[in-house]
Amino acid sequence: MEPSEIVPGDRPGTFVLRMAGMNQSHVDLRHPLQLEFEYVRRIADVIDAAGPPGAPLRTVHVGGAAMTLPRYIAAARPRSPQVVLEPAAEVTELVRAELPLPPRSGIKVRPVDGRRGIAGLRDGYAELVVLDAFADARVPGDLVTVEFFRDVARVLDPAGLFVLNLTDRAPFGWVRRVVGGLRSVFPELLLTAEPATLRARRLGNLVVVASRGPVPVAALRQRSASAPAPYRVLDAAQVSDGFGGGTPFTTDDTEPSPPPVGR
């Protein structure tokens, strides 16, 4: 496996973390609210819609890499307590050395995997849980089981949001199974994706938001219309129509997301 490295981005003050030969994170140290990757901007739209603007948000990140989203929350919602579960301690050390976190950011990084890290948190701890984790460019299978989703629901407060960055290609057999597991735990769902991902058979990012309370469908549809890269927002009924019918993954029956082409 290729070693992780940080390389300069295309603008001064920007950097890219490469892992397993692929661009994993883009960081703008001068302007942490400027986000390069389209799917990260979609997650940020969810973060912006999750409560009053600027209000602190108690957040758990499953997967950290170069801490793009924790940096965004620290800038957009100062004083937000944030826990990052990142098992790749060597990546965290590289990021801390070359892309230091801002002082008094409220970001605490724990060198544990998502399953163990979530299991160690108290009931109702978080207002937001963000799953954006990859191992060899694939979402790990143990992070999309119904058992894991139940533990995330335990950690979230009753109105908290669970945001997942998933990767798949049409006909979305893997995501259908993930959605099946989510629907068995969380009554409210929405899904966002680029139109090209929904139409074509190329691998793309699908951002799912799940909750036991309301999900911000209207707010995201308003944002999507004016986004630099417009995206589709599917409500619960549309998710059921387009991504329903999947058998939930379990601890004894799971798999990681499909690999990128050529892997």
Buried (B, 14 or more C-beta within 10 A) or exposed (E): EEEBEBEEBEEEEBBBBBBBBEEBBBBBBEEBEBBBBBBBBBBBBBBBBBBEEEEBBBBBBBBBBBBBBBBBBBBBBEEBBBBBBBBBEEBBEBBEEEBEBEEEBBBEBBBBBBBEBBEEBEEEBBBBBBBBBBBBBBBBBBBBBBBBBEBBBBBBBEEBBBBBBBBBBBEBEBBBBBBBBBBEBBEBBBBBBBEEBBEEEEBBBBBBBBBBEEBBBEBBBBBBEEBEEEBBBBBBEBBBEBBEEBEBBEEEEBEBBBEBEEE
